[in-house]
Each structure stands twice: as structure tokens, then as C-alpha cells.
Amino acid sequence: MENRLFRSALFATYQLTLLLGITLLPVALVARQFGVTLPIHRIVTRLADAYEDTAPNSD
């Protein structure tokens, strides 16, 4: 039960991070013009990996 709750919370966080990345895209494009990069891709990648690690084994 706890694993299912954790996996659901992790999935919701992952989805919210994707939404945040899409929302911040215009800001990131302007910031890139000034030589500043936003590390949203690292956060999304880490959450995706964590979510995939919680997947139940099909063995």
C-alpha cells in the first residue's frame, strides 16, 4: 500500500514538473538569450528515473 501511494505521489510530482517545464519555456528561451540555462531537464530526468525505478517487476 505504501509503495503504491509513493508511486502515485512520485507520478504526480513528475507530471507537475513537466507542466512547470512547459510553462517556463518562454522564460527559458529569454534567459538563454542572456546565457543563462534553467536546469528543468535535469529535474524531469531524475523524476522519470525515480518513477521507473518504482515500477513493479514483471518477473
N, C-alpha and C positions, 0 to 999 in steps of 0.2 A: 504494500500500500504506500509506504513512504517513497519507494523508488518511483512509483507511478506519479505521485504528487511532485517529486523533484523533477522528473522528466517533463511534466506538464508546465511547471514553472520555468524551466530552462527553455522550453519551446516558446513560451510566451515572451520571455526576455529576448530570445533570438528574433522573433517577429517584430518586436518593438524596436530593436536595434536596426533591423532592415528599414523600418519606417523612418527612423531617425536619419539614417544614411540617405534615403531618398529625399527627405525634407531638407537636409542640409546640403544637397547637391549644388544649388545656386551659390550658397556661401562658400563652398569648397572651390568652385570654379573661380570666384572672385579672389579668394585667398591664394589660389595657385598663381594668379597673375602677379602677386606680390612675393612669390617664392615660399609661401607657407603651405604645408600639406596637412590635412586633417587625417588622423590615424583610424578612421572609421573602419577601413577594410581589415585592420588587424583585430578589432573587436568582433566584427562579424565572423571572421575566420575562426577565432578562438571559441566563440559560442557555438558555431556549427560543429567544430570538432568535439566539443564537450557534449553536445546533444547526440552526436553519432556514437560517442563512447558509452552513452547510457542505454543504447538500443539493446533489447533482449537478444540473446544469442539464439540462432535458429538451429543449432547443432543438436 
